[in-house]
Amino acid sequence: MQNVDPLTVTADNLVDINDITVNKELSKAERIAEFIKQIKNPYCFKCGNFIVKARYTDNGLSMEDCLQSIIL
């Protein structure tokens, strides 16, 4: 899944992240599982007309944490 090339992938085969809804009352593990179930490939998906290639690290920092450290 993480080896998908965003330059060659067919956009119609990707899920738009704007269409994902996850119940916030679920546990963290259940929310993660539900997100992955809906997005199908968490490494490559659409956001509107854009194809997004995501990478994840093991250090536990969220995107929000990373952006705050850059901005603040």
PyMOL Python script that loads the backbone (N, CA, C, O; Angstrom):
from pymol import cmd

cmd.read_pdbstr("""\
ATOM      1  N   MET A   1       0.810  -1.202   0.000  1.00  0.00           N
ATOM      2  CA  MET A   1       0.000   0.000   0.000  1.00  0.00           C
ATOM      3  C   MET A   1       0.853   1.266   0.000  1.00  0.00           C
ATOM      4  O   MET A   1       0.553   2.213  -0.728  1.00  0.00           O
ATOM      5  N   GLN A   2       1.912   1.291   0.809  1.00  0.00           N
ATOM      6  CA  GLN A   2       2.707   2.507   0.906  1.00  0.00           C
ATOM      7  C   GLN A   2       3.594   2.725  -0.310  1.00  0.00           C
ATOM      8  O   GLN A   2       4.174   3.800  -0.459  1.00  0.00           O
ATOM      9  N   ASN A   3       3.711   1.735  -1.177  1.00  0.00           N
ATOM     10  CA  ASN A   3       4.548   1.863  -2.369  1.00  0.00           C
ATOM     11  C   ASN A   3       3.800   2.396  -3.577  1.00  0.00           C
ATOM     12  O   ASN A   3       4.363   2.447  -4.671  1.00  0.00           O
ATOM     13  N   VAL A   4       2.553   2.793  -3.411  1.00  0.00           N
ATOM     14  CA  VAL A   4       1.770   3.336  -4.517  1.00  0.00           C
ATOM     15  C   VAL A   4       2.409   4.640  -4.984  1.00  0.00           C
ATOM     16  O   VAL A   4       2.747   5.501  -4.172  1.00  0.00           O
ATOM     17  N   ASP A   5       2.570   4.777  -6.289  1.00  0.00           N
ATOM     18  CA  ASP A   5       3.144   5.990  -6.869  1.00  0.00           C
ATOM     19  C   ASP A   5       2.009   6.956  -7.194  1.00  0.00           C
ATOM     20  O   ASP A   5       1.175   6.641  -8.042  1.00  0.00           O
ATOM     21  N   PRO A   6       1.948   8.123  -6.548  1.00  0.00           N
ATOM     22  CA  PRO A   6       0.857   9.062  -6.807  1.00  0.00           C
ATOM     23  C   PRO A   6       0.856   9.618  -8.226  1.00  0.00           C
ATOM     24  O   PRO A   6      -0.147  10.173  -8.673  1.00  0.00           O
ATOM     25  N   LEU A   7       1.967   9.476  -8.932  1.00  0.00           N
ATOM     26  CA  LEU A   7       2.032   9.970 -10.307  1.00  0.00           C
ATOM     27  C   LEU A   7       1.423   8.994 -11.303  1.00  0.00           C
ATOM     28  O   LEU A   7       1.074   9.381 -12.418  1.00  0.00           O
ATOM     29  N   THR A   8       1.293   7.733 -10.908  1.00  0.00           N
ATOM     30  CA  THR A   8       0.764   6.737 -11.842  1.00  0.00           C
ATOM     31  C   THR A   8      -0.552   6.121 -11.384  1.00  0.00           C
ATOM     32  O   THR A   8      -1.185   5.389 -12.144  1.00  0.00           O
ATOM     33  N   VAL A   9      -0.973   6.405 -10.159  1.00  0.00           N
ATOM     34  CA  VAL A   9      -2.209   5.825  -9.644  1.00  0.00           C
ATOM     35  C   VAL A   9      -3.417   6.466 -10.334  1.00  0.00           C
ATOM     36  O   VAL A   9      -3.372   7.640 -10.702  1.00  0.00           O
ATOM     37  N   THR A  10      -4.477   5.707 -10.505  1.00  0.00           N
ATOM     38  CA  THR A  10      -5.720   6.220 -11.075  1.00  0.00           C
ATOM     39  C   THR A  10      -6.529   6.875  -9.959  1.00  0.00           C
ATOM     40  O   THR A  10      -6.924   6.208  -9.003  1.00  0.00           O
ATOM     41  N   ALA A  11      -6.773   8.166 -10.079  1.00  0.00           N
ATOM     42  CA  ALA A  11      -7.460   8.923  -9.026  1.00  0.00           C
ATOM     43  C   ALA A  11      -8.832   8.345  -8.704  1.00  0.00           C
ATOM     44  O   ALA A  11      -9.268   8.390  -7.553  1.00  0.00           O
ATOM     45  N   ASP A  12      -9.512   7.806  -9.702  1.00  0.00           N
ATOM     46  CA  ASP A  12     -10.846   7.235  -9.476  1.00  0.00           C
ATOM     47  C   ASP A  12     -10.810   6.022  -8.552  1.00  0.00           C
ATOM     48  O   ASP A  12     -11.838   5.648  -7.988  1.00  0.00           O
ATOM     49  N   ASN A  13      -9.649   5.408  -8.392  1.00  0.00           N
ATOM     50  CA  ASN A  13      -9.520   4.244  -7.513  1.00  0.00           C
ATOM     51  C   ASN A  13      -9.231   4.633  -6.065  1.00  0.00           C
ATOM     52  O   ASN A  13      -9.192   3.769  -5.189  1.00  0.00           O
ATOM     53  N   LEU A  14      -9.029   5.922  -5.807  1.00  0.00           N
ATOM     54  CA  LEU A  14      -8.693   6.381  -4.462  1.00  0.00           C
ATOM     55  C   LEU A  14      -9.928   6.927  -3.749  1.00  0.00           C
ATOM     56  O   LEU A  14     -10.853   7.434  -4.383  1.00  0.00           O
ATOM     57  N   VAL A  15      -9.928   6.816  -2.431  1.00  0.00           N
ATOM     58  CA  VAL A  15     -11.010   7.340  -1.604  1.00  0.00           C
ATOM     59  C   VAL A  15     -10.699   8.794  -1.261  1.00  0.00           C
ATOM     60  O   VAL A  15      -9.556   9.137  -0.960  1.00  0.00           O
ATOM     61  N   ASP A  16     -11.723   9.646  -1.308  1.00  0.00           N
ATOM     62  CA  ASP A  16     -11.554  11.047  -0.920  1.00  0.00           C
ATOM     63  C   ASP A  16     -11.682  11.149   0.597  1.00  0.00           C
ATOM     64  O   ASP A  16     -12.692  10.743   1.171  1.00  0.00           O
ATOM     65  N   ILE A  17     -10.661  11.688   1.235  1.00  0.00           N
ATOM     66  CA  ILE A  17     -10.658  11.788   2.694  1.00  0.00           C
ATOM     67  C   ILE A  17     -11.808  12.651   3.203  1.00  0.00           C
ATOM     68  O   ILE A  17     -12.222  12.508   4.354  1.00  0.00           O
ATOM     69  N   ASN A  18     -12.329  13.543   2.363  1.00  0.00           N
ATOM     70  CA  ASN A  18     -13.469  14.370   2.753  1.00  0.00           C
ATOM     71  C   ASN A  18     -14.738  13.547   2.949  1.00  0.00           C
ATOM     72  O   ASN A  18     -15.680  14.005   3.595  1.00  0.00           O
ATOM     73  N   ASP A  19     -14.767  12.346   2.399  1.00  0.00           N
ATOM     74  CA  ASP A  19     -15.937  11.478   2.526  1.00  0.00           C
ATOM     75  C   ASP A  19     -15.869  10.566   3.748  1.00  0.00           C
ATOM     76  O   ASP A  19     -16.804   9.808   4.006  1.00  0.00           O
ATOM     77  N   ILE A  20     -14.780  10.631   4.496  1.00  0.00           N
ATOM     78  CA  ILE A  20     -14.584   9.758   5.657  1.00  0.00           C
ATOM     79  C   ILE A  20     -15.242  10.384   6.889  1.00  0.00           C
ATOM     80  O   ILE A  20     -15.038  11.561   7.185  1.00  0.00           O
ATOM     81  N   THR A  21     -16.026   9.586   7.591  1.00  0.00           N
ATOM     82  CA  THR A  21     -16.581  10.013   8.876  1.00  0.00           C
ATOM     83  C   THR A  21     -16.339   8.903   9.886  1.00  0.00           C
ATOM     84  O   THR A  21     -16.640   7.736   9.636  1.00  0.00           O
ATOM     85  N   VAL A  22     -15.791   9.287  11.029  1.00  0.00           N
ATOM     86  CA  VAL A  22     -15.477   8.322  12.084  1.00  0.00           C
ATOM     87  C   VAL A  22     -16.137   8.798  13.375  1.00  0.00           C
ATOM     88  O   VAL A  22     -16.029   9.967  13.747  1.00  0.00           O
ATOM     89  N   ASN A  23     -16.809   7.892  14.040  1.00  0.00           N
ATOM     90  CA  ASN A  23     -17.478   8.185  15.303  1.00  0.00           C
ATOM     91  C   ASN A  23     -16.435   8.523  16.366  1.00  0.00           C
ATOM     92  O   ASN A  23     -15.608   7.680  16.713  1.00  0.00           O
ATOM     93  N   LYS A  24     -16.471   9.749  16.882  1.00  0.00           N
ATOM     94  CA  LYS A  24     -15.484  10.200  17.865  1.00  0.00           C
ATOM     95  C   LYS A  24     -15.680   9.571  19.237  1.00  0.00           C
ATOM     96  O   LYS A  24     -14.829   9.721  20.115  1.00  0.00           O
ATOM     97  N   GLU A  25     -16.784   8.875  19.428  1.00  0.00           N
ATOM     98  CA  GLU A  25     -17.027   8.209  20.712  1.00  0.00           C
ATOM     99  C   GLU A  25     -16.359   6.839  20.788  1.00  0.00           C
ATOM    100  O   GLU A  25     -16.321   6.228  21.856  1.00  0.00           O
ATOM    101  N   LEU A  26     -15.832   6.353  19.667  1.00  0.00           N
ATOM    102  CA  LEU A  26     -15.108   5.083  19.669  1.00  0.00           C
ATOM    103  C   LEU A  26     -13.762   5.256  20.367  1.00  0.00           C
ATOM    104  O   LEU A  26     -13.261   6.372  20.503  1.00  0.00           O
ATOM    105  N   SER A  27     -13.193   4.154  20.802  1.00  0.00           N
ATOM    106  CA  SER A  27     -11.850   4.217  21.392  1.00  0.00           C
ATOM    107  C   SER A  27     -10.846   4.595  20.299  1.00  0.00           C
ATOM    108  O   SER A  27     -11.159   4.517  19.110  1.00  0.00           O
ATOM    109  N   LYS A  28      -9.656   4.999  20.701  1.00  0.00           N
ATOM    110  CA  LYS A  28      -8.628   5.385  19.729  1.00  0.00           C
ATOM    111  C   LYS A  28      -8.352   4.249  18.751  1.00  0.00           C
ATOM    112  O   LYS A  28      -8.281   4.475  17.543  1.00  0.00           O
ATOM    113  N   ALA A  29      -8.197   3.037  19.260  1.00  0.00           N
ATOM    114  CA  ALA A  29      -7.924   1.882  18.392  1.00  0.00           C
ATOM    115  C   ALA A  29      -9.077   1.636  17.427  1.00  0.00           C
ATOM    116  O   ALA A  29      -8.852   1.314  16.260  1.00  0.00           O
ATOM    117  N   GLU A  30     -10.305   1.785  17.903  1.00  0.00           N
ATOM    118  CA  GLU A  30     -11.472   1.580  17.036  1.00  0.00           C
ATOM    119  C   GLU A  30     -11.576   2.679  15.987  1.00  0.00           C
ATOM    120  O   GLU A  30     -11.957   2.408  14.849  1.00  0.00           O
ATOM    121  N   ARG A  31     -11.241   3.927  16.353  1.00  0.00           N
ATOM    122  CA  ARG A  31     -11.261   5.028  15.379  1.00  0.00           C
ATOM    123  C   ARG A  31     -10.224   4.802  14.287  1.00  0.00           C
ATOM    124  O   ARG A  31     -10.497   5.019  13.107  1.00  0.00           O
ATOM    125  N   ILE A  32      -9.037   4.364  14.686  1.00  0.00           N
ATOM    126  CA  ILE A  32      -7.985   4.077  13.706  1.00  0.00           C
ATOM    127  C   ILE A  32      -8.433   2.970  12.765  1.00  0.00           C
ATOM    128  O   ILE A  32      -8.280   3.087  11.549  1.00  0.00           O
ATOM    129  N   ALA A  33      -8.984   1.901  13.316  1.00  0.00           N
ATOM    130  CA  ALA A  33      -9.446   0.773  12.495  1.00  0.00           C
ATOM    131  C   ALA A  33     -10.548   1.210  11.540  1.00  0.00           C
ATOM    132  O   ALA A  33     -10.557   0.803  10.378  1.00  0.00           O
ATOM    133  N   GLU A  34     -11.471   2.030  12.011  1.00  0.00           N
ATOM    134  CA  GLU A  34     -12.573   2.505  11.168  1.00  0.00           C
ATOM    135  C   GLU A  34     -12.052   3.413  10.059  1.00  0.00           C
ATOM    136  O   GLU A  34     -12.510   3.322   8.920  1.00  0.00           O
ATOM    137  N   PHE A  35     -11.097   4.288  10.379  1.00  0.00           N
ATOM    138  CA  PHE A  35     -10.502   5.162   9.369  1.00  0.00           C
ATOM    139  C   PHE A  35      -9.831   4.333   8.280  1.00  0.00           C
ATOM    140  O   PHE A  35     -10.046   4.575   7.092  1.00  0.00           O
ATOM    141  N   ILE A  36      -9.026   3.363   8.677  1.00  0.00           N
ATOM    142  CA  ILE A  36      -8.319   2.521   7.703  1.00  0.00           C
ATOM    143  C   ILE A  36      -9.303   1.724   6.861  1.00  0.00           C
ATOM    144  O   ILE A  36      -9.102   1.561   5.658  1.00  0.00           O
ATOM    145  N   LYS A  37     -10.358   1.229   7.482  1.00  0.00           N
ATOM    146  CA  LYS A  37     -11.386   0.478   6.743  1.00  0.00           C
ATOM    147  C   LYS A  37     -12.005   1.349   5.651  1.00  0.00           C
ATOM    148  O   LYS A  37     -12.222   0.888   4.531  1.00  0.00           O
ATOM    149  N   GLN A  38     -12.289   2.612   5.982  1.00  0.00           N
ATOM    150  CA  GLN A  38     -12.943   3.502   5.021  1.00  0.00           C
ATOM    151  C   GLN A  38     -11.982   4.056   3.972  1.00  0.00           C
ATOM    152  O   GLN A  38     -12.340   4.140   2.797  1.00  0.00           O
ATOM    153  N   ILE A  39     -10.774   4.432   4.371  1.00  0.00           N
ATOM    154  CA  ILE A  39      -9.832   5.065   3.442  1.00  0.00           C
ATOM    155  C   ILE A  39      -9.182   4.048   2.512  1.00  0.00           C
ATOM    156  O   ILE A  39      -8.689   4.405   1.442  1.00  0.00           O
ATOM    157  N   LYS A  40      -9.182   2.792   2.917  1.00  0.00           N
ATOM    158  CA  LYS A  40      -8.612   1.665   2.171  1.00  0.00           C
ATOM    159  C   LYS A  40      -7.086   1.701   2.109  1.00  0.00           C
ATOM    160  O   LYS A  40      -6.443   0.701   2.425  1.00  0.00           O
ATOM    161  N   ASN A  41      -6.497   2.811   1.715  1.00  0.00           N
ATOM    162  CA  ASN A  41      -5.034   2.939   1.692  1.00  0.00           C
ATOM    163  C   ASN A  41      -4.659   4.243   2.394  1.00  0.00           C
ATOM    164  O   ASN A  41      -4.789   5.314   1.800  1.00  0.00           O
ATOM    165  N   PRO A  42      -4.198   4.178   3.642  1.00  0.00           N
ATOM    166  CA  PRO A  42      -3.868   5.407   4.368  1.00  0.00           C
ATOM    167  C   PRO A  42      -2.609   6.108   3.856  1.00  0.00           C
ATOM    168  O   PRO A  42      -2.282   7.203   4.315  1.00  0.00           O
ATOM    169  N   TYR A  43      -1.908   5.495   2.920  1.00  0.00           N
ATOM    170  CA  TYR A  43      -0.690   6.084   2.372  1.00  0.00           C
ATOM    171  C   TYR A  43      -0.938   6.889   1.099  1.00  0.00           C
ATOM    172  O   TYR A  43      -0.119   7.730   0.728  1.00  0.00           O
ATOM    173  N   CYS A  44      -2.053   6.638   0.437  1.00  0.00           N
ATOM    174  CA  CYS A  44      -2.351   7.345  -0.812  1.00  0.00           C
ATOM    175  C   CYS A  44      -3.865   7.467  -0.946  1.00  0.00           C
ATOM    176  O   CYS A  44      -4.577   6.465  -1.016  1.00  0.00           O
ATOM    177  N   PHE A  45      -4.344   8.704  -0.979  1.00  0.00           N
ATOM    178  CA  PHE A  45      -5.780   8.960  -1.034  1.00  0.00           C
ATOM    179  C   PHE A  45      -6.008  10.314  -1.697  1.00  0.00           C
ATOM    180  O   PHE A  45      -5.054  11.029  -2.003  1.00  0.00           O
ATOM    181  N   LYS A  46      -7.253  10.660  -1.913  1.00  0.00           N
ATOM    182  CA  LYS A  46      -7.580  11.956  -2.498  1.00  0.00           C
ATOM    183  C   LYS A  46      -8.035  12.920  -1.414  1.00  0.00           C
ATOM    184  O   LYS A  46      -8.559  12.516  -0.376  1.00  0.00           O
ATOM    185  N   CYS A  47      -7.822  14.198  -1.676  1.00  0.00           N
ATOM    186  CA  CYS A  47      -8.401  15.279  -0.893  1.00  0.00           C
ATOM    187  C   CYS A  47      -8.915  16.272  -1.929  1.00  0.00           C
ATOM    188  O   CYS A  47      -8.178  17.133  -2.410  1.00  0.00           O
ATOM    189  N   GLY A  48     -10.196  16.130  -2.259  1.00  0.00           N
ATOM    190  CA  GLY A  48     -10.752  16.922  -3.354  1.00  0.00           C
ATOM    191  C   GLY A  48     -10.140  16.471  -4.667  1.00  0.00           C
ATOM    192  O   GLY A  48     -10.199  15.290  -5.009  1.00  0.00           O
ATOM    193  N   ASN A  49      -9.551  17.406  -5.406  1.00  0.00           N
ATOM    194  CA  ASN A  49      -8.933  17.090  -6.699  1.00  0.00           C
ATOM    195  C   ASN A  49      -7.456  16.723  -6.588  1.00  0.00           C
ATOM    196  O   ASN A  49      -6.796  16.489  -7.601  1.00  0.00           O
ATOM    197  N   PHE A  50      -6.940  16.673  -5.369  1.00  0.00           N
ATOM    198  CA  PHE A  50      -5.522  16.390  -5.156  1.00  0.00           C
ATOM    199  C   PHE A  50      -5.303  14.953  -4.698  1.00  0.00           C
ATOM    200  O   PHE A  50      -6.093  14.406  -3.929  1.00  0.00           O
ATOM    201  N   ILE A  51      -4.229  14.358  -5.176  1.00  0.00           N
ATOM    202  CA  ILE A  51      -3.803  13.046  -4.693  1.00  0.00           C
ATOM    203  C   ILE A  51      -2.761  13.294  -3.608  1.00  0.00           C
ATOM    204  O   ILE A  51      -1.798  14.033  -3.812  1.00  0.00           O
ATOM    205  N   VAL A  52      -2.966  12.671  -2.459  1.00  0.00           N
ATOM    206  CA  VAL A  52      -2.092  12.860  -1.304  1.00  0.00           C
ATOM    207  C   VAL A  52      -1.298  11.587  -1.059  1.00  0.00           C
ATOM    208  O   VAL A  52      -1.870  10.499  -0.986  1.00  0.00           O
ATOM    209  N   LYS A  53       0.002  11.717  -0.933  1.00  0.00           N
ATOM    210  CA  LYS A  53       0.886  10.614  -0.554  1.00  0.00           C
ATOM    211  C   LYS A  53       1.322  10.905   0.874  1.00  0.00           C
ATOM    212  O   LYS A  53       1.994  11.905   1.122  1.00  0.00           O
ATOM    213  N   ALA A  54       0.950  10.048   1.810  1.00  0.00           N
ATOM    214  CA  ALA A  54       1.246  10.264   3.230  1.00  0.00           C
ATOM    215  C   ALA A  54       2.339   9.317   3.698  1.00  0.00           C
ATOM    216  O   ALA A  54       2.457   8.189   3.219  1.00  0.00           O
ATOM    217  N   ARG A  55       3.134   9.801   4.644  1.00  0.00           N
ATOM    218  CA  ARG A  55       4.136   8.964   5.306  1.00  0.00           C
ATOM    219  C   ARG A  55       3.924   9.105   6.803  1.00  0.00           C
ATOM    220  O   ARG A  55       3.524  10.162   7.291  1.00  0.00           O
ATOM    221  N   TYR A  56       4.192   8.043   7.511  1.00  0.00           N
ATOM    222  CA  TYR A  56       3.984   8.024   8.954  1.00  0.00           C
ATOM    223  C   TYR A  56       5.284   7.637   9.646  1.00  0.00           C
ATOM    224  O   TYR A  56       6.094   6.885   9.105  1.00  0.00           O
ATOM    225  N   THR A  57       5.469   8.168  10.858  1.00  0.00           N
ATOM    226  CA  THR A  57       6.659   7.841  11.639  1.00  0.00           C
ATOM    227  C   THR A  57       6.263   7.102  12.908  1.00  0.00           C
ATOM    228  O   THR A  57       5.094   7.075  13.292  1.00  0.00           O
ATOM    229  N   ASP A  58       7.235   6.517  13.533  1.00  0.00           N
ATOM    230  CA  ASP A  58       6.994   5.766  14.761  1.00  0.00           C
ATOM    231  C   ASP A  58       7.121   6.619  16.019  1.00  0.00           C
ATOM    232  O   ASP A  58       6.923   6.110  17.122  1.00  0.00           O
ATOM    233  N   ASN A  59       7.448   7.909  15.880  1.00  0.00           N
ATOM    234  CA  ASN A  59       7.685   8.714  17.082  1.00  0.00           C
ATOM    235  C   ASN A  59       6.413   9.246  17.724  1.00  0.00           C
ATOM    236  O   ASN A  59       6.476   9.862  18.787  1.00  0.00           O
ATOM    237  N   GLY A  60       5.268   9.023  17.106  1.00  0.00           N
ATOM    238  CA  GLY A  60       4.004   9.378  17.727  1.00  0.00           C
ATOM    239  C   GLY A  60       3.566  10.817  17.559  1.00  0.00           C
ATOM    240  O   GLY A  60       2.511  11.181  18.077  1.00  0.00           O
ATOM    241  N   LEU A  61       4.320  11.657  16.861  1.00  0.00           N
ATOM    242  CA  LEU A  61       3.904  13.035  16.652  1.00  0.00           C
ATOM    243  C   LEU A  61       2.779  13.091  15.625  1.00  0.00           C
ATOM    244  O   LEU A  61       2.835  12.435  14.585  1.00  0.00           O
ATOM    245  N   SER A  62       1.767  13.878  15.932  1.00  0.00           N
ATOM    246  CA  SER A  62       0.664  14.045  14.986  1.00  0.00           C
ATOM    247  C   SER A  62       1.019  15.152  13.996  1.00  0.00           C
ATOM    248  O   SER A  62       1.968  15.905  14.214  1.00  0.00           O
ATOM    249  N   MET A  63       0.261  15.246  12.917  1.00  0.00           N
ATOM    250  CA  MET A  63       0.477  16.315  11.950  1.00  0.00           C
ATOM    251  C   MET A  63       0.270  17.664  12.639  1.00  0.00           C
ATOM    252  O   MET A  63       1.004  18.619  12.389  1.00  0.00           O
ATOM    253  N   GLU A  64      -0.728  17.727  13.499  1.00  0.00           N
ATOM    254  CA  GLU A  64      -0.992  18.960  14.238  1.00  0.00           C
ATOM    255  C   GLU A  64       0.212  19.352  15.094  1.00  0.00           C
ATOM    256  O   GLU A  64       0.594  20.522  15.121  1.00  0.00           O
ATOM    257  N   ASP A  65       0.812  18.390  15.790  1.00  0.00           N
ATOM    258  CA  ASP A  65       2.006  18.663  16.602  1.00  0.00           C
ATOM    259  C   ASP A  65       3.144  19.195  15.734  1.00  0.00           C
ATOM    260  O   ASP A  65       3.822  20.153  16.105  1.00  0.00           O
ATOM    261  N   CYS A  66       3.344  18.577  14.596  1.00  0.00           N
ATOM    262  CA  CYS A  66       4.425  19.003  13.695  1.00  0.00           C
ATOM    263  C   CYS A  66       4.187  20.417  13.178  1.00  0.00           C
ATOM    264  O   CYS A  66       5.112  21.228  13.151  1.00  0.00           O
ATOM    265  N   LEU A  67       2.956  20.721  12.767  1.00  0.00           N
ATOM    266  CA  LEU A  67       2.646  22.057  12.262  1.00  0.00           C
ATOM    267  C   LEU A  67       2.792  23.108  13.361  1.00  0.00           C
ATOM    268  O   LEU A  67       3.290  24.205  13.108  1.00  0.00           O
ATOM    269  N   GLN A  68       2.362  22.778  14.572  1.00  0.00           N
ATOM    270  CA  GLN A  68       2.506  23.725  15.681  1.00  0.00           C
ATOM    271  C   GLN A  68       3.972  24.019  15.967  1.00  0.00           C
ATOM    272  O   GLN A  68       4.326  25.158  16.275  1.00  0.00           O
ATOM    273  N   SER A  69       4.824  23.013  15.868  1.00  0.00           N
ATOM    274  CA  SER A  69       6.244  23.239  16.134  1.00  0.00           C
ATOM    275  C   SER A  69       6.882  24.121  15.063  1.00  0.00           C
ATOM    276  O   SER A  69       7.856  24.820  15.342  1.00  0.00           O
ATOM    277  N   ILE A  70       6.354  24.096  13.860  1.00  0.00           N
ATOM    278  CA  ILE A  70       6.867  24.948  12.783  1.00  0.00           C
ATOM    279  C   ILE A  70       6.361  26.378  12.948  1.00  0.00           C
ATOM    280  O   ILE A  70       7.121  27.333  12.789  1.00  0.00           O
ATOM    281  N   ILE A  71       5.081  26.519  13.265  1.00  0.00           N
ATOM    282  CA  ILE A  71       4.441  27.837  13.323  1.00  0.00           C
ATOM    283  C   ILE A  71       4.780  28.592  14.603  1.00  0.00           C
ATOM    284  O   ILE A  71       5.003  29.802  14.577  1.00  0.00           O
ATOM    285  N   LEU A  72       4.818  27.879  15.711  1.00  0.00           N
ATOM    286  CA  LEU A  72       5.025  28.559  17.006  1.00  0.00           C
ATOM    287  C   LEU A  72       6.470  28.690  17.366  1.00  0.00           C
ATOM    288  O   LEU A  72       6.796  29.236  18.420  1.00  0.00           O
TER     289      LEU A  72
END
""", "prot")
cmd.dss("prot")
cmd.show_as("cartoon", "prot")
cmd.util.cbc("prot")
cmd.orient("prot")
